[in-house]
């Protein structure tokens, strides 16, 4: 897979910035390129599996809604060393900033991270 160009990265950021995605007919205007160039940009993003395209009709005209593909979550984000984040199975209703289980887990994460930078 080839790396994205600057304009393709800008397009991806524009698509990510809208929770519902962006219409392809709006994207080319936002990028200040013509519709042909935008189609090539979208094709590259589709090939890189960064976005998906859903057919959409606006005022009887066919266009596409572009949305960012969400990849699988890295399970490593739920771990601090060998410890799983306590919130996964927690049934307590707590204030996140004051949860002793979460604070301890974050402390363990900081220790594990510092240990890896030696």
Residue pairs with C-beta under 8 A, 6 or more apart in sequence:
1 47
1 48
2 48
4 12
4 44
4 45
4 48
4 50
5 44
7 31
7 33
7 41
8 41
8 44
8 45
10 31
11 27
11 31
11 38
11 41
11 42
11 45
12 45
12 50
12 51
12 68
14 22
14 27
14 30
14 31
15 21
15 22
15 27
15 45
15 51
15 66
15 67
15 68
16 68
20 65
20 67
21 54
21 65
21 66
21 67
21 68
22 30
22 65
22 66
23 56
23 58
23 63
23 64
23 65
23 66
24 38
24 39
24 42
24 53
24 63
24 64
24 65
24 66
25 35
25 58
25 61
25 63
27 38
27 41
27 42
27 66
28 34
28 35
28 37
28 38
31 38
31 41
33 41
42 51
42 53
42 64
42 66
45 51
45 66
46 52
46 53
49 69
50 68
50 69
51 66
51 67
51 68
51 69
52 66
52 67
52 69
53 64
53 65
53 66
54 64
54 65
54 66
54 67
55 62
55 64
56 62
56 63
56 64
56 65
57 63
78 84
78 85
78 88
79 85
80 105
80 106
80 108
80 109
80 112
81 108
81 109
81 111
81 112
83 105
83 108
85 102
85 105
86 99
86 101
86 102
86 104
86 105
87 99
87 101
87 102
90 101
92 99
96 102
